[in-house]
Amino acid sequence: MAENRRGARRLVRRAVGVLLALALLSALAPTAGADIKQQLDQAKARLAQIKQEVEAQQKVLDRLSAQAAVLAQKIDVAQATYEQITAQLQQTRQDLAQASAQLQAIEGQLNARARETYMQGPGSNLEFLLGATSLTDLSDRLEYVDVLTQTDADLANQVQNLRNTLAAKQHEQQRLQAKQADVLNGLQADRAQLDAQFAQQQQIYDSIQSKQAEAERLVKKLGKQYQAFLASLYGLKASNGIFKYCPVQGPHAVYDGFGAPRYAGGYHLHAGNDIIAPLGTPIVAPFDGIAQSSWNTLGGNSVFVYGAAGYVYNAHLDHFSASSDGPVSAGETIGYVGNTGDAQGGVTHDHFEWHPKVIPTDWPKSAYGYSVIGTAVNPYPLLEQVC
C-alpha cells in the first residue's frame, strides 16, 4: 500500500511539472516570436540604411575620381612635355658632340696649314712663283697660291661658324635642362597631390566594402528574396553591355587621352586610355573571356582579355595574378597596376586599349580628335560608365 501511495505522488508531481512547462512555453512563445520579428525588421531597416550610405559615399567617390582625373590629365601632359624635352635634350647633346668633333677636325687642319706655312717661311710663295718656266706655268702657280689662301680663309670661317654653333647648342642645352627641371618639379608636386586624392578614395573604398560585407551578412539572415537588393548595392555603376566592370578596382583616375602624343620609346600616338592608380591596385577582366599574359618593350608586363565582342589590352602591370592566363570571369583579377615598359619612372597606371571585332563608324572623338587608331577604338565612352 505504501508503494502505491509513493507512485501516485510521483505521477502527480510529473503532471504538475508538465503543466507548468506548458504554461511557461505558452507565455514565452509570443515574446520569442516578437523578438525574431523585431530583429528581422531591424535588419531590413539597416540594409536600407546601408544602401543610402553607400550611395552617398559613391557620390563622394565619383567627385574625388573626377578631380583626380583632371589632375591625372595635367600630369600626363606634363609627363609628355618632360619626355619631349628629354628627347630634344638628347638630340642637342648629340649635335653638340658632333659639332665639337667637327671643330676639332677643322682646327687640326688649320693648325697643320699654319705649321706648314711657318716652316716654309715668308719667301716660299715668292720662290714658288719665280720658279715658273712659262706664262702658263706662272698662271697655274698663281691660281694654286690663291686656292691655298682661300682654303685657309674657308677653314678659319668654318672654325668660327662651328664655335658659334657650339655656343648656341650649349645655350639650348642649358635652357632645356632648366625647363626639364621645372617640369619635373611640377610633376612631383602634382603626383603628391594625386597620391593624397587616392588616399581619400581608399578610405571611402574601405568603408564601402565594410558596409557591403555587413549587407551580405544581413541578406543571409533575411533570406533569398533580398539577393536582388544586395545586387543593386553592388551595381551602383551600371554595366554598359560591353564592360561589366571598371578594369581597375580601387582608387583611380581615368581621362580621355586617346590620340595624345607620346615620346617615350619613340614618337607615337596614344592608342588607349590611362587609368591612373596606386602601385599594386588590382586590374580585373571587364568581361568574361580568355586571358593571355605577355611582355613587350613599350608595354612591359601586359595582359590581353579576349571576349565575345573583341579584346582588351592592359599594359605596364607590376606583376600578374594567378588568373592572367586562361578562362576568366568578369571582375576576376588578372594583374596589378605598375609602370613597367616605357612607363618606368612615370606615374603608375593601367594602359587600357579596346579592340572590338567590329569597328564602329560613328564613335565619339577624343579631345585629341581621334576615335580609332589602327584597330583600337577609344574606350573612354565605355570606361566613364563603369569607372
Secondary structure, 3 states (H helix, E strand, C coil): CHHHHHHHHHHHHHHHHHHHHHHHHHHHHHHHHHHHHHHHHHHHHHHHHHHHHHHHHHHHHHHHHHHHHHHHHHHHHHHHHHHHHHHHHHHHHHHHHHHHHHHHHHHHHHHHHHHHHHHHCCCHHHHHHHCCCCHHHHHHHHHHHHHHHHHHHHHHHHHHHHHHHHHHHHHHHHHHHHHHHHHHHHHHHHHHHHHHHHHHHHHHHHHHHHHHHHHHHHHHHHCHHHHHHHHHHHCCCCCCCCCCCCCECCCCEECCCCCCEECCCCCEECCCEEEECCCCCEEECCCCEEEEEEEECCCEEEEEEECCCEEEEEEEEEEECCCCCEEECCCCEEEEEECCHHHCCCCCEEEEEEEECCCCCCCCCCCCCCCEECCEECCHHHHHHHC
